[in-house]
Amino acid sequence: MRRMTECLLNVDLGELPGEDAQLYALAHIANIACGGHAGDDASMRHALALCERHGAQAGAHPSYEDREGFGRRALDVTPEQLRNQIKAQCARLAALASERRLPVRYAKPHGALYHAANASPALALAVVDGVVSALGTGVTLIGPGTGALHDAARTAGLAYAREGFADRGTRPDGSLIPRGQPGAVLTDHALARDNTVRLATSGGVDTVCVHGDTPGAVALAREVRATLDALALPAEPLGDGALRLVLPEGIERRAARDALSALPHVLDAVITEEHACVYFRPEAPPEEPRLALARLLRLPAPLAERPLMTIRVRYDGQDLHTVAARAGLTEDEVARCHTAREYTVRCVGFLPGFAYLGEVDPRISVPRLSTPRTRVPALAVGIAGGRTGVYPFASPGGWNLIGTALDFTAFTPEHGAALQLGDRVRFERVDG
């Protein structure tokens, strides 16, 4: 499996009217056009407001002063002229950002200037000098992995982020296919995803770009961001034949298990509270299980709604009084809180058929016992933190016991666990 990577998504923004705000929610870094090839005070203020709202880091995106050619034509300017242009553009954005007390942490030259400066030490120095004059030395310059921009940034003491492009095709030597030629701009999601995986796991880039003016930019950015987020998930080998992955927040757990189990060479997938454990033959490890989770985040699998199971409970547990006292409630109120919610099976474990059900009403969410009991009776209903559950057998246990399940069989050897991942459960109070 490829190594974990923390590669950021940067998106070129503030260039077009009617720009989709979702791009700011997807971007780690928003490269904001600051008047050279596009943008004015109104568009910059709007872009900065969206950065603040969605948590994207603001970056300056200066260029040749070429609004007619959208900054994609190389212009004949002296290094001194270029330095002054870059300084003025970046300072303009910084002044508007200061109105919101928003830092400008990145700078990335646009279009033709990006390539011309990287090939010319004199132009690269002019770009870096202009950026530093306007934004200071705390800024990170974004540019190609090697070349004059990298060298000039290092000489000036700037941090440097090596960039790759998810939505651009490349030649065999790794250079970009010039715009206007077949294959230069990629709009196919699968190609963009493959590009992202290749770049982010190569060790040669720190950030991947999606251009805001690429057709279908929102869908492409969503694909790239989900892929980068998945590749950033910690993955811990468990011996030679298993891998433990951190589950992304918000993922549907049963769908995650099914998607991982369906991967070639996977023998089993087990979902726990925070992780997925994937088991496979050591001689044939799965290619990249984290990407299967990324696909679920991007395109959730349709799932048939599970039937609602009702478990009848007599609220007579030996810790019911303690739970009530800690919550400042009566025992009847604890029972009402417990029966008022519909729960979902978050995982199954500890004992065969022991289902961890969540989420418990915060008012009755109490920690595990400091000293577990050596014996908890079968069918005892307990609470520990945000989880509740039914002990299928008599066993040791440290949950707070609030009741007893009636007429419920949690596990049989013939059929396994009665409650499965994703099942819906409610408790019904029975008196007497």
C-alpha positions, 0 to 999 in steps of 0.5 A, spaced: 500 500 500 502 507 498 504 511 504 500 516 508 501 523 505 498 530 507 498 533 500 493 539 500 488 541 494 489 548 492 484 552 487 485 558 482 479 562 484 477 569 484 477 569 476 470 568 473 463 571 475 459 566 478 464 562 481 461 556 485 462 557 493 463 550 493 470 550 491 472 554 497 469 549 501 473 544 498 480 547 497 485 547 502 488 553 499 485 559 495 489 562 490 486 569 489 486 573 482 489 580 485 488 584 479 493 582 474 490 577 469 483 577 473 480 580 479 478 587 482 477 589 489 470 587 489 472 580 487 477 579 492 473 581 497 468 576 495 473 571 495 476 573 502 469 572 505 468 565 502 475 563 505 473 566 512 467 562 511 469 555 509 476 555 512 480 555 506 487 559 507 488 565 502 493 565 497 495 571 492 495 569 485 499 574 481 501 574 474 503 578 468 498 584 467 495 581 461 487 581 462 486 581 455 490 574 455 488 572 461 495 572 463 496 566 459 501 570 454 508 571 456 510 578 456 516 582 455 517 586 461 524 587 465 525 584 472 524 591 475 517 592 472 515 585 474 517 586 481 513 592 481 507 589 478 507 583 483 508 587 489 502 591 487 498 586 486 500 582 492 499 588 496 492 590 494 490 583 496 493 583 503 490 590 504 483 587 503 485 581 507 487 586 513 480 588 513 478 582 515 484 580 519 485 574 515 492 572 513 495 571 506 499 565 507 501 563 500 503 566 493 503 562 486 504 566 480 499 565 474 499 562 467 505 564 463 509 567 468 509 561 472 513 557 467 517 563 465 519 565 472 521 558 473 525 558 467 529 564 468 533 566 475 532 573 474 524 573 473 524 568 479 528 573 483 523 578 481 517 574 483 520 572 490 522 580 491 515 582 489 512 577 494 516 578 500 515 586 499 508 585 499 507 579 504 513 578 508 517 572 509 512 568 512 509 566 506 509 560 502 511 560 495 507 555 490 511 552 484 514 547 480 518 541 484 524 544 481 527 550 477 528 557 478 522 559 483 524 553 487 531 556 488 529 563 489 524 562 494 530 558 498 535 563 497 530 568 500 528 564 506 521 562 504 517 556 505 516 552 498 510 548 496 512 543 490 505 543 486 502 538 481 496 539 477 490 534 477 486 537 471 492 537 466 495 532 462 503 531 462 508 529 456 512 523 457 518 527 460 513 530 466 512 537 463 505 539 462 501 539 455 500 546 452 493 548 453 490 548 446 493 541 444 489 534 445 489 532 452 492 538 455 486 539 460 483 533 464 475 533 465 474 526 466 474 524 474 477 518 473 483 521 470 484 526 475 483 521 481 489 517 478 493 523 477 492 525 484 494 518 487 500 518 482 502 525 484 500 525 492 504 518 493 510 520 489 513 524 494 515 529 489 509 534 491 506 538 497 500 540 493 495 539 488 492 544 483 485 544 480 483 550 476 477 554 478 476 555 470 476 548 468 469 545 466 466 541 471 471 544 476 467 543 482 466 535 481 473 535 479 475 538 486 470 534 490 474 528 487 481 530 488 479 533 495 476 526 497 482 522 494 487 527 498 483 526 504 483 518 504 490 518 502 492 522 509 488 517 513 493 513 518 494 506 516 497 501 520 499 494 518 497 489 523 502 483 522 503 481 514 496 480 513 492 486 516 491 493 516 488 498 520 485 504 517 482 510 521 474 511 518 473 518 515 468 522 519 461 521 516 462 515 513 456 510 513 459 504 516 456 498 513 457 501 506 464 501 508 465 494 511 461 492 504 466 496 500 472 494 503 470 486 503 469 487 496 476 489 494 480 484 490 484 479 495 481 482 501 478 476 506 474 480 511 473 487 513 471 489 520 468 495 523 470 498 530 468 504 533 474 508 529 477 504 525 476 499 519 481 492 519 482 489 513 484 482 512 488 479 506 493 474 504 500 477 505 502 475 498 496 479 495 495 485 499 489 490 496 492 496 492 489 501 496 483 500 501 483 508 503 481 510 496 475 505 497 473 509 503 474 516 499 469 513 493 464 512 499 465 519 501 464 522 494 458 518 492 455 514 498 452 507 496 445 507 496 443 502 502 436 499 503 433 502 510 434 497 515 428 494 519 427 497 526 428 492 532 424 494 538 428 491 545 423 490 551 427 492 557 425 492 564 429 498 568 431 495 574 439 495 573 443 496 579 446 502 577 440 505 575 440 510 581 447 512 580 446 514 573 440 518 575 444 521 581 449 523 576 445 526 571 440 530 576 434 526 574 429 521 577 430 513 575 423 514 571 427 520 567 433 516 565 428 510 563 424 515 558 431 518 556 433 511 554 427 509 550 426 516 547 431 515 542 432 511 535 439 507 536 444 505 530 449 499 531 456 502 530 460 496 531 459 489 534 464 486 538 467 484 545 462 478 545 459 475 540 453 479 538 454 485 543 452 491 539 455 498 540 449 502 540 449 510 539 448 515 540 446 516 548 442 522 550 448 526 553 444 527 559 445 520 561 452 519 558 456 516 564 463 513 563 465 506 564 466 504 571 472 505 574 473 497 576 469 493 572 465 487 575 467 480 574 460 478 572 455 481 569 448 477 568 446 475 561 441 480 557 443 486 562 442 493 559 448 498 560 451 505 558 458 507 557 459 514 555 455 515 548 454 508 547 448 503 550 448 495 549 445 489 551 450 483 554 448 477 550 452 472 555 454 473 562 461 476 562 465 481 566 464 488 564 464 495 566 458 498 563 453 502 568 447 497 568 440 500 568 436 494 566 434 487 563 432 486 556 426 481 555 425 476 550 431 477 546 436 473 543 443 477 541 446 471 538 445 464 536 451 459 533 446 458 527 444 465 525 450 469 529 449 476 531 441 478 532 444 485 531 448 487 525 452 493 523 447 499 521 441 496 524 436 500 527 434 499 535 429 502 540 428 500 547 421 499 550 419 500 557 416 494 560 414 495 568 413 489 573 
